Amino acid sequence: MTVSGVILAGGRNSRMNGMNKALLRIQGDTFIEQQVCRMRELCRSILVVTPDPALYTGLLANVQYVSDIYPGRGPLSGLHAAFRIVPTEYAWVVGCDYPAISAQAAEWMRRRAQEGDYDAVLPIAEGSHQMLHALYRPRPLLPIITERIRAGRHRLSGLLESCRWLGIAEEEWIRARIPLDFIRDVDTPGQYEALLNECAQASAWKEESGRGRSETQI
């Protein structure tokens, strides 16, 4: 495979009242456990960018940990730390607060990157550039990222000013029959509660539907 997975888990979680979003649970597993499981469908290696690997070593197996060399610079410094050691041509980068990441979406972005020789491919949905569920080429981007950090330009979206990139609009995802739920992130306790409620309702509907089919068969 030509893709490595990168999970950015070094944020301050201020909007989550200090709770580590990577360790939030849904359907029995933490976000980061589910992310690693889905990444293994596509990636030969997985890196977790975190200042405290001890938080995850009991949960995750066969992943590599790396810490920011430029701490406090946001997601751009996470890309820098990971891209220095990513062994593959492409990196599928996600934030740790995306509970429904999609290997299908990542592979489609990889093909688009390869076909168009892009340094970055990302969804454009809900009026935003979704740079934390995106596909990147670490080798050409690393010197650009390093230069921007050293110049004090830490805004992640600013990276697009200096590279060849492709944005994939919502209608293209729909035509490709790839659901866009993978772009949903959980930033606040209210969003987390809403997600849990949705999952509970979906489970109840599935259970009720299964019971109905059993009764029909009887």
N, C-alpha and C positions, 0 to 999 in steps of 0.2 A: 504494500500500500504506500501511497505517496502523501498521506495526510497524518499529521499529529494532532492530538486534541490538547487544547490549552484552556484551563478553567481559572478565571481570575477570582481569587477568594481572599483578597487583601484589603477590602474596603473597611471603613469605620462603622458602617451599619447605623449611622446616626438617625436616619428616618425610621429605622426599625427599633428605636429606643435601645440600641446597643445589642440586640439579639443578633447572633451570627446567622445570616441568611442561608449560608451553605448548610447549616445544621437544622434548619426547619424541616419538619417531617410532613410527608403527604403519602397516604396509603401505606403507612408502615415504614417507609424508608426516608432518609434525609434527601434533600435536594441534590447534594453532591454525589451521593451513592447512585441515584437515578441517572445523573448526568454521565458518570463514568460508565455505567452499564450501557447507555445509548451510544457513547463515543466508541466503545469497543466494537460496535457494528462496522465501523469505518476506519478506525485509527489503530496504527501499530504501536504507538506510544502515546502516553497521556502525561501532561505536566500540570501540576497545581501550583499556582503562584500564591504564596501565603507567607506571612512573617512567622507563623507558628505551626509547623508541620505536625506537632504533637496532637493538635486538635483532630487530625484525620487519620493518623497511622493505625488506629484500632478499627477504622471503618473501611479503609481502602487498601487494596493490594495491587502490587505491580504498577504503581504510579511513581513519578519522579516529582520531587518538590524543589522549588526554587524561590528565593526571596528577592524583593526589589533591590536593585543597586542604588536607585534614586527614590527612596521612600517618600511618601507624601505628595507624589506628583500625579496621583490618580491612575486611571486605567492605562494611560500611555506608558507609565513606568512598568506596569505589569507586562505589556507587550515587549518592552525592551528586555526585561529579565528573561522571558520565555524565548524570544527570538534568538538570543545569543546561543542557545543550546538545542533548539529544535533540530532534529536530524533529517527532516523530510522537506520536500519542496514547498509543501503547503501546510498551513496551520488553521485548524478550525477553532476559533476563539469564542468562548462564551463567558458571560458573567455568571457568578454562582447563584444568582437570584432568578434564573430562568428555569422553571421546573419542568418544562415540556420540550426540551431541545430535540431537534430532528436530524437524524443521520441522513435521511432522504434529502432534506433541504441542503445539508452540507455537501453531499455528493453532487447534487445538481449545480451548486455554486462552484464546486471544484471543476466540473466539466466546462462551465462557462468561462472560468478563469483560464483554463488551459486553451480553449478554443480562441479566446481573444487576447491572450498574453497579458492579462490584467494582474496587477499587484494586489488588488483587493476586490472582492465581490460581496455585496451586502444587500439585504432587503431594504426597500423603502416602503414603509407602511405606517398607517395612522399618522401621516404627516411628518415622520421622523426617519432619519438614517439609522438603521438598526445595526450599529457597529459592534455590539456585544453578542451577536449571533451571526458571525461573518467568517469569510474565508480569506486568508492572507498569504502572501509569499514572503516569508521571513527574511531571506537573504537580501533582496533589494531594498526592503523596508527598514532593516535595522540601522544602517547609517543615517537614514532620514530621521528616524525616531530619535536616535542619539543626538543628532544636531539640534532637533527641536527642543529636547529636554534641556540640553546645556544652554540653549538660548532663552530658557524660561517660558517657552511656548508649550504648555502642558495640555491644552485643549485637545481631546481625542479627535473630534471632527476636523480639526485643523490638518490632520495627517492627509486628508483627501486633497488638500491644496498642492501636495508635493508628489503625488503618485498617479499612476494610471489605474483607474478604478471603474467598476460597473455597478450601478444601482438597479436592482430588480424590483419593478413596481408590483403593486398588489394584483393587478389584473394578470400579470405574467404568472404569478404563483397559482392563481385560480385556473388558468389555462393548463398549467402543468399538473393540476390536481394534487397540489401539495398544500395541506391545510396550514393556515398562518398562525395557529395557536402557539407555535414555537417562539414567537416574538414576545410573548407575554412575560413580563417580569413582575416580581413581588418586592415592592420597596417599603411598604408600610404595614403595620399590624392590621389595618382595615382591609387591605388587599389580600393579606394572608387569610384572614377570616372568611372573606368572600370566596376564595379559592377552596377552602375546606368545605364550605357550605355547598358549593357546586359539586364537589366530588361526592359528598354524602348524598345529595339528591340523585346524582347519576347512578350511584351504587344501589340506592333504594329502587329506582326505576328499573334497573337491570334485574334486581331480585324479583320485583313484582312481575316483570315481563316473563322471566323464567318460570315463575309459579303458574302464570296464566297458560303457558305452553304445556306444562305438565298436566294441568287440569283438562286441557283440550284433548290431549292424548288419551287420558283416562276415559 
